Amino acid sequence: LNVTDALSYLDAAKVQFSDQPDVYNHFLDIMEEIDTPGVIKRVSHLFNGHPSLIQGFNTFLPLGYHIECSTDAHDSNFITVTTPSGTMMQN
């Protein structure tokens, strides 16, 4: 899966249901139900020590989610995760 494929899929779904926007909106709601915080935690742990890979994962996160790695050498293992409900730090 790459970003182009993901965006093409979303566009295809939107076009398919252009006369039924409630169906497309419900699909987007379902997509948000995926355990995004859990995925962020697992990817951050897997790529620990590789901040460019961790931050690069932002490409695949739904709207409202963002990962930022600490630039402080003393806190290099900390990431800031922004979610639709707020911001939290993770080690």
Phi and psi restraints in degrees (range 20) as a CNS / XPLOR table:
assign (resid 1 and name C) (resid 2 and name N)
       (resid 2 and name CA) (resid 2 and name C) 1.0 -126.6 20.0 2
assign (resid 2 and name N) (resid 2 and name CA)
       (resid 2 and name C) (resid 3 and name N) 1.0 172.0 20.0 2
assign (resid 2 and name C) (resid 3 and name N)
       (resid 3 and name CA) (resid 3 and name C) 1.0 -61.0 20.0 2
assign (resid 3 and name N) (resid 3 and name CA)
       (resid 3 and name C) (resid 4 and name N) 1.0 -41.4 20.0 2
assign (resid 3 and name C) (resid 4 and name N)
       (resid 4 and name CA) (resid 4 and name C) 1.0 -60.8 20.0 2
assign (resid 4 and name N) (resid 4 and name CA)
       (resid 4 and name C) (resid 5 and name N) 1.0 -44.4 20.0 2
assign (resid 4 and name C) (resid 5 and name N)
       (resid 5 and name CA) (resid 5 and name C) 1.0 -62.9 20.0 2
assign (resid 5 and name N) (resid 5 and name CA)
       (resid 5 and name C) (resid 6 and name N) 1.0 -42.8 20.0 2
assign (resid 5 and name C) (resid 6 and name N)
       (resid 6 and name CA) (resid 6 and name C) 1.0 -63.7 20.0 2
assign (resid 6 and name N) (resid 6 and name CA)
       (resid 6 and name C) (resid 7 and name N) 1.0 -44.9 20.0 2
assign (resid 6 and name C) (resid 7 and name N)
       (resid 7 and name CA) (resid 7 and name C) 1.0 -67.1 20.0 2
assign (resid 7 and name N) (resid 7 and name CA)
       (resid 7 and name C) (resid 8 and name N) 1.0 -36.9 20.0 2
assign (resid 7 and name C) (resid 8 and name N)
       (resid 8 and name CA) (resid 8 and name C) 1.0 -63.3 20.0 2
assign (resid 8 and name N) (resid 8 and name CA)
       (resid 8 and name C) (resid 9 and name N) 1.0 -40.1 20.0 2
assign (resid 8 and name C) (resid 9 and name N)
       (resid 9 and name CA) (resid 9 and name C) 1.0 -63.1 20.0 2
assign (resid 9 and name N) (resid 9 and name CA)
       (resid 9 and name C) (resid 10 and name N) 1.0 -46.3 20.0 2
assign (resid 9 and name C) (resid 10 and name N)
       (resid 10 and name CA) (resid 10 and name C) 1.0 -61.9 20.0 2
assign (resid 10 and name N) (resid 10 and name CA)
       (resid 10 and name C) (resid 11 and name N) 1.0 -41.5 20.0 2
assign (resid 10 and name C) (resid 11 and name N)
       (resid 11 and name CA) (resid 11 and name C) 1.0 -63.1 20.0 2
assign (resid 11 and name N) (resid 11 and name CA)
       (resid 11 and name C) (resid 12 and name N) 1.0 -41.7 20.0 2
assign (resid 11 and name C) (resid 12 and name N)
       (resid 12 and name CA) (resid 12 and name C) 1.0 -62.9 20.0 2
assign (resid 12 and name N) (resid 12 and name CA)
       (resid 12 and name C) (resid 13 and name N) 1.0 -41.5 20.0 2
assign (resid 12 and name C) (resid 13 and name N)
       (resid 13 and name CA) (resid 13 and name C) 1.0 -65.3 20.0 2
assign (resid 13 and name N) (resid 13 and name CA)
       (resid 13 and name C) (resid 14 and name N) 1.0 -40.6 20.0 2
assign (resid 13 and name C) (resid 14 and name N)
       (resid 14 and name CA) (resid 14 and name C) 1.0 -65.0 20.0 2
assign (resid 14 and name N) (resid 14 and name CA)
       (resid 14 and name C) (resid 15 and name N) 1.0 -42.4 20.0 2
assign (resid 14 and name C) (resid 15 and name N)
       (resid 15 and name CA) (resid 15 and name C) 1.0 -66.0 20.0 2
assign (resid 15 and name N) (resid 15 and name CA)
       (resid 15 and name C) (resid 16 and name N) 1.0 -44.2 20.0 2
assign (resid 15 and name C) (resid 16 and name N)
       (resid 16 and name CA) (resid 16 and name C) 1.0 -57.1 20.0 2
assign (resid 16 and name N) (resid 16 and name CA)
       (resid 16 and name C) (resid 17 and name N) 1.0 -37.7 20.0 2
assign (resid 16 and name C) (resid 17 and name N)
       (resid 17 and name CA) (resid 17 and name C) 1.0 -112.2 20.0 2
assign (resid 17 and name N) (resid 17 and name CA)
       (resid 17 and name C) (resid 18 and name N) 1.0 32.1 20.0 2
assign (resid 17 and name C) (resid 18 and name N)
       (resid 18 and name CA) (resid 18 and name C) 1.0 -61.0 20.0 2
assign (resid 18 and name N) (resid 18 and name CA)
       (resid 18 and name C) (resid 19 and name N) 1.0 -28.7 20.0 2
assign (resid 18 and name C) (resid 19 and name N)
       (resid 19 and name CA) (resid 19 and name C) 1.0 -91.2 20.0 2
assign (resid 19 and name N) (resid 19 and name CA)
       (resid 19 and name C) (resid 20 and name N) 1.0 0.0 20.0 2
assign (resid 19 and name C) (resid 20 and name N)
       (resid 20 and name CA) (resid 20 and name C) 1.0 -134.6 20.0 2
assign (resid 20 and name N) (resid 20 and name CA)
       (resid 20 and name C) (resid 21 and name N) 1.0 69.1 20.0 2
assign (resid 20 and name C) (resid 21 and name N)
       (resid 21 and name CA) (resid 21 and name C) 1.0 -59.9 20.0 2
assign (resid 21 and name N) (resid 21 and name CA)
       (resid 21 and name C) (resid 22 and name N) 1.0 -24.5 20.0 2
assign (resid 21 and name C) (resid 22 and name N)
       (resid 22 and name CA) (resid 22 and name C) 1.0 -65.5 20.0 2
assign (resid 22 and name N) (resid 22 and name CA)
       (resid 22 and name C) (resid 23 and name N) 1.0 -32.7 20.0 2
assign (resid 22 and name C) (resid 23 and name N)
       (resid 23 and name CA) (resid 23 and name C) 1.0 -67.1 20.0 2
assign (resid 23 and name N) (resid 23 and name CA)
       (resid 23 and name C) (resid 24 and name N) 1.0 -46.5 20.0 2
assign (resid 23 and name C) (resid 24 and name N)
       (resid 24 and name CA) (resid 24 and name C) 1.0 -63.9 20.0 2
assign (resid 24 and name N) (resid 24 and name CA)
       (resid 24 and name C) (resid 25 and name N) 1.0 -43.0 20.0 2
assign (resid 24 and name C) (resid 25 and name N)
       (resid 25 and name CA) (resid 25 and name C) 1.0 -63.5 20.0 2
assign (resid 25 and name N) (resid 25 and name CA)
       (resid 25 and name C) (resid 26 and name N) 1.0 -37.5 20.0 2
assign (resid 25 and name C) (resid 26 and name N)
       (resid 26 and name CA) (resid 26 and name C) 1.0 -65.6 20.0 2
assign (resid 26 and name N) (resid 26 and name CA)
       (resid 26 and name C) (resid 27 and name N) 1.0 -39.6 20.0 2
assign (resid 26 and name C) (resid 27 and name N)
       (resid 27 and name CA) (resid 27 and name C) 1.0 -58.4 20.0 2
assign (resid 27 and name N) (resid 27 and name CA)
       (resid 27 and name C) (resid 28 and name N) 1.0 -45.5 20.0 2
assign (resid 27 and name C) (resid 28 and name N)
       (resid 28 and name CA) (resid 28 and name C) 1.0 -61.6 20.0 2
assign (resid 28 and name N) (resid 28 and name CA)
       (resid 28 and name C) (resid 29 and name N) 1.0 -39.0 20.0 2
assign (resid 28 and name C) (resid 29 and name N)
       (resid 29 and name CA) (resid 29 and name C) 1.0 -61.8 20.0 2
assign (resid 29 and name N) (resid 29 and name CA)
       (resid 29 and name C) (resid 30 and name N) 1.0 -41.7 20.0 2
assign (resid 29 and name C) (resid 30 and name N)
       (resid 30 and name CA) (resid 30 and name C) 1.0 -63.0 20.0 2
assign (resid 30 and name N) (resid 30 and name CA)
       (resid 30 and name C) (resid 31 and name N) 1.0 -43.1 20.0 2
assign (resid 30 and name C) (resid 31 and name N)
       (resid 31 and name CA) (resid 31 and name C) 1.0 -60.5 20.0 2
assign (resid 31 and name N) (resid 31 and name CA)
       (resid 31 and name C) (resid 32 and name N) 1.0 -33.2 20.0 2
assign (resid 31 and name C) (resid 32 and name N)
       (resid 32 and name CA) (resid 32 and name C) 1.0 -73.3 20.0 2
assign (resid 32 and name N) (resid 32 and name CA)
       (resid 32 and name C) (resid 33 and name N) 1.0 -17.2 20.0 2
assign (resid 32 and name C) (resid 33 and name N)
       (resid 33 and name CA) (resid 33 and name C) 1.0 -75.5 20.0 2
assign (resid 33 and name N) (resid 33 and name CA)
       (resid 33 and name C) (resid 34 and name N) 1.0 -12.4 20.0 2
assign (resid 33 and name C) (resid 34 and name N)
       (resid 34 and name CA) (resid 34 and name C) 1.0 -60.3 20.0 2
assign (resid 34 and name N) (resid 34 and name CA)
       (resid 34 and name C) (resid 35 and name N) 1.0 143.3 20.0 2
assign (resid 34 and name C) (resid 35 and name N)
       (resid 35 and name CA) (resid 35 and name C) 1.0 -70.8 20.0 2
assign (resid 35 and name N) (resid 35 and name CA)
       (resid 35 and name C) (resid 36 and name N) 1.0 70.9 20.0 2
assign (resid 35 and name C) (resid 36 and name N)
       (resid 36 and name CA) (resid 36 and name C) 1.0 -59.1 20.0 2
assign (resid 36 and name N) (resid 36 and name CA)
       (resid 36 and name C) (resid 37 and name N) 1.0 -46.0 20.0 2
assign (resid 36 and name C) (resid 37 and name N)
       (resid 37 and name CA) (resid 37 and name C) 1.0 -59.1 20.0 2
assign (resid 37 and name N) (resid 37 and name CA)
       (resid 37 and name C) (resid 38 and name N) 1.0 -37.1 20.0 2
assign (resid 37 and name C) (resid 38 and name N)
       (resid 38 and name CA) (resid 38 and name C) 1.0 -67.2 20.0 2
assign (resid 38 and name N) (resid 38 and name CA)
       (resid 38 and name C) (resid 39 and name N) 1.0 -39.9 20.0 2
assign (resid 38 and name C) (resid 39 and name N)
       (resid 39 and name CA) (resid 39 and name C) 1.0 -64.8 20.0 2
assign (resid 39 and name N) (resid 39 and name CA)
       (resid 39 and name C) (resid 40 and name N) 1.0 -43.2 20.0 2
assign (resid 39 and name C) (resid 40 and name N)
       (resid 40 and name CA) (resid 40 and name C) 1.0 -59.7 20.0 2
assign (resid 40 and name N) (resid 40 and name CA)
       (resid 40 and name C) (resid 41 and name N) 1.0 -44.2 20.0 2
assign (resid 40 and name C) (resid 41 and name N)
       (resid 41 and name CA) (resid 41 and name C) 1.0 -62.2 20.0 2
assign (resid 41 and name N) (resid 41 and name CA)
       (resid 41 and name C) (resid 42 and name N) 1.0 -45.0 20.0 2
assign (resid 41 and name C) (resid 42 and name N)
       (resid 42 and name CA) (resid 42 and name C) 1.0 -67.4 20.0 2
assign (resid 42 and name N) (resid 42 and name CA)
       (resid 42 and name C) (resid 43 and name N) 1.0 -42.3 20.0 2
assign (resid 42 and name C) (resid 43 and name N)
       (resid 43 and name CA) (resid 43 and name C) 1.0 -66.6 20.0 2
assign (resid 43 and name N) (resid 43 and name CA)
       (resid 43 and name C) (resid 44 and name N) 1.0 -41.4 20.0 2
assign (resid 43 and name C) (resid 44 and name N)
       (resid 44 and name CA) (resid 44 and name C) 1.0 -63.0 20.0 2
assign (resid 44 and name N) (resid 44 and name CA)
       (resid 44 and name C) (resid 45 and name N) 1.0 -38.8 20.0 2
assign (resid 44 and name C) (resid 45 and name N)
       (resid 45 and name CA) (resid 45 and name C) 1.0 -68.7 20.0 2
assign (resid 45 and name N) (resid 45 and name CA)
       (resid 45 and name C) (resid 46 and name N) 1.0 -43.5 20.0 2
assign (resid 45 and name C) (resid 46 and name N)
       (resid 46 and name CA) (resid 46 and name C) 1.0 -62.5 20.0 2
assign (resid 46 and name N) (resid 46 and name CA)
       (resid 46 and name C) (resid 47 and name N) 1.0 -40.4 20.0 2
assign (resid 46 and name C) (resid 47 and name N)
       (resid 47 and name CA) (resid 47 and name C) 1.0 -100.1 20.0 2
assign (resid 47 and name N) (resid 47 and name CA)
       (resid 47 and name C) (resid 48 and name N) 1.0 21.8 20.0 2
assign (resid 47 and name C) (resid 48 and name N)
       (resid 48 and name CA) (resid 48 and name C) 1.0 -51.7 20.0 2
assign (resid 48 and name N) (resid 48 and name CA)
       (resid 48 and name C) (resid 49 and name N) 1.0 131.8 20.0 2
assign (resid 48 and name C) (resid 49 and name N)
       (resid 49 and name CA) (resid 49 and name C) 1.0 88.9 20.0 2
assign (resid 49 and name N) (resid 49 and name CA)
       (resid 49 and name C) (resid 50 and name N) 1.0 -0.4 20.0 2
assign (resid 49 and name C) (resid 50 and name N)
       (resid 50 and name CA) (resid 50 and name C) 1.0 -126.5 20.0 2
assign (resid 50 and name N) (resid 50 and name CA)
       (resid 50 and name C) (resid 51 and name N) 1.0 73.4 20.0 2
assign (resid 50 and name C) (resid 51 and name N)
       (resid 51 and name CA) (resid 51 and name C) 1.0 -58.7 20.0 2
assign (resid 51 and name N) (resid 51 and name CA)
       (resid 51 and name C) (resid 52 and name N) 1.0 -31.9 20.0 2
assign (resid 51 and name C) (resid 52 and name N)
       (resid 52 and name CA) (resid 52 and name C) 1.0 -66.7 20.0 2
assign (resid 52 and name N) (resid 52 and name CA)
       (resid 52 and name C) (resid 53 and name N) 1.0 -34.7 20.0 2
assign (resid 52 and name C) (resid 53 and name N)
       (resid 53 and name CA) (resid 53 and name C) 1.0 -71.7 20.0 2
assign (resid 53 and name N) (resid 53 and name CA)
       (resid 53 and name C) (resid 54 and name N) 1.0 -39.7 20.0 2
assign (resid 53 and name C) (resid 54 and name N)
       (resid 54 and name CA) (resid 54 and name C) 1.0 -63.0 20.0 2
assign (resid 54 and name N) (resid 54 and name CA)
       (resid 54 and name C) (resid 55 and name N) 1.0 -49.8 20.0 2
assign (resid 54 and name C) (resid 55 and name N)
       (resid 55 and name CA) (resid 55 and name C) 1.0 -68.6 20.0 2
assign (resid 55 and name N) (resid 55 and name CA)
       (resid 55 and name C) (resid 56 and name N) 1.0 -30.3 20.0 2
assign (resid 55 and name C) (resid 56 and name N)
       (resid 56 and name CA) (resid 56 and name C) 1.0 -63.9 20.0 2
assign (resid 56 and name N) (resid 56 and name CA)
       (resid 56 and name C) (resid 57 and name N) 1.0 -22.3 20.0 2
assign (resid 56 and name C) (resid 57 and name N)
       (resid 57 and name CA) (resid 57 and name C) 1.0 -68.0 20.0 2
assign (resid 57 and name N) (resid 57 and name CA)
       (resid 57 and name C) (resid 58 and name N) 1.0 -14.6 20.0 2
assign (resid 57 and name C) (resid 58 and name N)
       (resid 58 and name CA) (resid 58 and name C) 1.0 -54.5 20.0 2
assign (resid 58 and name N) (resid 58 and name CA)
       (resid 58 and name C) (resid 59 and name N) 1.0 -29.6 20.0 2
assign (resid 58 and name C) (resid 59 and name N)
       (resid 59 and name CA) (resid 59 and name C) 1.0 -56.0 20.0 2
assign (resid 59 and name N) (resid 59 and name CA)
       (resid 59 and name C) (resid 60 and name N) 1.0 -31.8 20.0 2
assign (resid 59 and name C) (resid 60 and name N)
       (resid 60 and name CA) (resid 60 and name C) 1.0 -98.6 20.0 2
assign (resid 60 and name N) (resid 60 and name CA)
       (resid 60 and name C) (resid 61 and name N) 1.0 -0.7 20.0 2
assign (resid 60 and name C) (resid 61 and name N)
       (resid 61 and name CA) (resid 61 and name C) 1.0 -85.9 20.0 2
assign (resid 61 and name N) (resid 61 and name CA)
       (resid 61 and name C) (resid 62 and name N) 1.0 146.5 20.0 2
assign (resid 61 and name C) (resid 62 and name N)
       (resid 62 and name CA) (resid 62 and name C) 1.0 -68.6 20.0 2
assign (resid 62 and name N) (resid 62 and name CA)
       (resid 62 and name C) (resid 63 and name N) 1.0 163.0 20.0 2
assign (resid 62 and name C) (resid 63 and name N)
       (resid 63 and name CA) (resid 63 and name C) 1.0 -52.2 20.0 2
assign (resid 63 and name N) (resid 63 and name CA)
       (resid 63 and name C) (resid 64 and name N) 1.0 133.5 20.0 2
assign (resid 63 and name C) (resid 64 and name N)
       (resid 64 and name CA) (resid 64 and name C) 1.0 99.2 20.0 2
assign (resid 64 and name N) (resid 64 and name CA)
       (resid 64 and name C) (resid 65 and name N) 1.0 -11.1 20.0 2
assign (resid 64 and name C) (resid 65 and name N)
       (resid 65 and name CA) (resid 65 and name C) 1.0 -109.1 20.0 2
assign (resid 65 and name N) (resid 65 and name CA)
       (resid 65 and name C) (resid 66 and name N) 1.0 140.5 20.0 2
assign (resid 65 and name C) (resid 66 and name N)
       (resid 66 and name CA) (resid 66 and name C) 1.0 -156.0 20.0 2
assign (resid 66 and name N) (resid 66 and name CA)
       (resid 66 and name C) (resid 67 and name N) 1.0 139.3 20.0 2
assign (resid 66 and name C) (resid 67 and name N)
       (resid 67 and name CA) (resid 67 and name C) 1.0 -111.6 20.0 2
assign (resid 67 and name N) (resid 67 and name CA)
       (resid 67 and name C) (resid 68 and name N) 1.0 134.5 20.0 2
assign (resid 67 and name C) (resid 68 and name N)
       (resid 68 and name CA) (resid 68 and name C) 1.0 -133.2 20.0 2
assign (resid 68 and name N) (resid 68 and name CA)
       (resid 68 and name C) (resid 69 and name N) 1.0 125.4 20.0 2
assign (resid 68 and name C) (resid 69 and name N)
       (resid 69 and name CA) (resid 69 and name C) 1.0 -85.9 20.0 2
assign (resid 69 and name N) (resid 69 and name CA)
       (resid 69 and name C) (resid 70 and name N) 1.0 145.8 20.0 2
assign (resid 69 and name C) (resid 70 and name N)
       (resid 70 and name CA) (resid 70 and name C) 1.0 -66.0 20.0 2
assign (resid 70 and name N) (resid 70 and name CA)
       (resid 70 and name C) (resid 71 and name N) 1.0 139.7 20.0 2
assign (resid 70 and name C) (resid 71 and name N)
       (resid 71 and name CA) (resid 71 and name C) 1.0 -98.4 20.0 2
assign (resid 71 and name N) (resid 71 and name CA)
       (resid 71 and name C) (resid 72 and name N) 1.0 -3.0 20.0 2
assign (resid 71 and name C) (resid 72 and name N)
       (resid 72 and name CA) (resid 72 and name C) 1.0 -79.6 20.0 2
assign (resid 72 and name N) (resid 72 and name CA)
       (resid 72 and name C) (resid 73 and name N) 1.0 124.2 20.0 2
assign (resid 72 and name C) (resid 73 and name N)
       (resid 73 and name CA) (resid 73 and name C) 1.0 -59.8 20.0 2
assign (resid 73 and name N) (resid 73 and name CA)
       (resid 73 and name C) (resid 74 and name N) 1.0 -28.9 20.0 2
assign (resid 73 and name C) (resid 74 and name N)
       (resid 74 and name CA) (resid 74 and name C) 1.0 -77.7 20.0 2
assign (resid 74 and name N) (resid 74 and name CA)
       (resid 74 and name C) (resid 75 and name N) 1.0 -22.9 20.0 2
assign (resid 74 and name C) (resid 75 and name N)
       (resid 75 and name CA) (resid 75 and name C) 1.0 -119.7 20.0 2
assign (resid 75 and name N) (resid 75 and name CA)
       (resid 75 and name C) (resid 76 and name N) 1.0 35.5 20.0 2
assign (resid 75 and name C) (resid 76 and name N)
       (resid 76 and name CA) (resid 76 and name C) 1.0 -65.3 20.0 2
assign (resid 76 and name N) (resid 76 and name CA)
       (resid 76 and name C) (resid 77 and name N) 1.0 -18.1 20.0 2
assign (resid 76 and name C) (resid 77 and name N)
       (resid 77 and name CA) (resid 77 and name C) 1.0 -89.0 20.0 2
assign (resid 77 and name N) (resid 77 and name CA)
       (resid 77 and name C) (resid 78 and name N) 1.0 -2.1 20.0 2
assign (resid 77 and name C) (resid 78 and name N)
       (resid 78 and name CA) (resid 78 and name C) 1.0 -93.9 20.0 2
assign (resid 78 and name N) (resid 78 and name CA)
       (resid 78 and name C) (resid 79 and name N) 1.0 140.9 20.0 2
assign (resid 78 and name C) (resid 79 and name N)
       (resid 79 and name CA) (resid 79 and name C) 1.0 -125.3 20.0 2
assign (resid 79 and name N) (resid 79 and name CA)
       (resid 79 and name C) (resid 80 and name N) 1.0 151.7 20.0 2
assign (resid 79 and name C) (resid 80 and name N)
       (resid 80 and name CA) (resid 80 and name C) 1.0 -107.3 20.0 2
assign (resid 80 and name N) (resid 80 and name CA)
       (resid 80 and name C) (resid 81 and name N) 1.0 125.7 20.0 2
assign (resid 80 and name C) (resid 81 and name N)
       (resid 81 and name CA) (resid 81 and name C) 1.0 -112.6 20.0 2
assign (resid 81 and name N) (resid 81 and name CA)
       (resid 81 and name C) (resid 82 and name N) 1.0 120.5 20.0 2
assign (resid 81 and name C) (resid 82 and name N)
       (resid 82 and name CA) (resid 82 and name C) 1.0 -100.0 20.0 2
assign (resid 82 and name N) (resid 82 and name CA)
       (resid 82 and name C) (resid 83 and name N) 1.0 128.5 20.0 2
assign (resid 82 and name C) (resid 83 and name N)
       (resid 83 and name CA) (resid 83 and name C) 1.0 -122.1 20.0 2
assign (resid 83 and name N) (resid 83 and name CA)
       (resid 83 and name C) (resid 84 and name N) 1.0 168.6 20.0 2
assign (resid 83 and name C) (resid 84 and name N)
       (resid 84 and name CA) (resid 84 and name C) 1.0 -58.0 20.0 2
assign (resid 84 and name N) (resid 84 and name CA)
       (resid 84 and name C) (resid 85 and name N) 1.0 -23.3 20.0 2
assign (resid 84 and name C) (resid 85 and name N)
       (resid 85 and name CA) (resid 85 and name C) 1.0 -98.1 20.0 2
assign (resid 85 and name N) (resid 85 and name CA)
       (resid 85 and name C) (resid 86 and name N) 1.0 0.4 20.0 2
assign (resid 85 and name C) (resid 86 and name N)
       (resid 86 and name CA) (resid 86 and name C) 1.0 145.0 20.0 2
assign (resid 86 and name N) (resid 86 and name CA)
       (resid 86 and name C) (resid 87 and name N) 1.0 -168.3 20.0 2
assign (resid 86 and name C) (resid 87 and name N)
       (resid 87 and name CA) (resid 87 and name C) 1.0 -119.0 20.0 2
assign (resid 87 and name N) (resid 87 and name CA)
       (resid 87 and name C) (resid 88 and name N) 1.0 143.0 20.0 2
assign (resid 87 and name C) (resid 88 and name N)
       (resid 88 and name CA) (resid 88 and name C) 1.0 -142.7 20.0 2
assign (resid 88 and name N) (resid 88 and name CA)
       (resid 88 and name C) (resid 89 and name N) 1.0 154.6 20.0 2
assign (resid 88 and name C) (resid 89 and name N)
       (resid 89 and name CA) (resid 89 and name C) 1.0 -97.7 20.0 2
assign (resid 89 and name N) (resid 89 and name CA)
       (resid 89 and name C) (resid 90 and name N) 1.0 146.0 20.0 2
assign (resid 89 and name C) (resid 90 and name N)
       (resid 90 and name CA) (resid 90 and name C) 1.0 -134.0 20.0 2
assign (resid 90 and name N) (resid 90 and name CA)
       (resid 90 and name C) (resid 91 and name N) 1.0 147.3 20.0 2
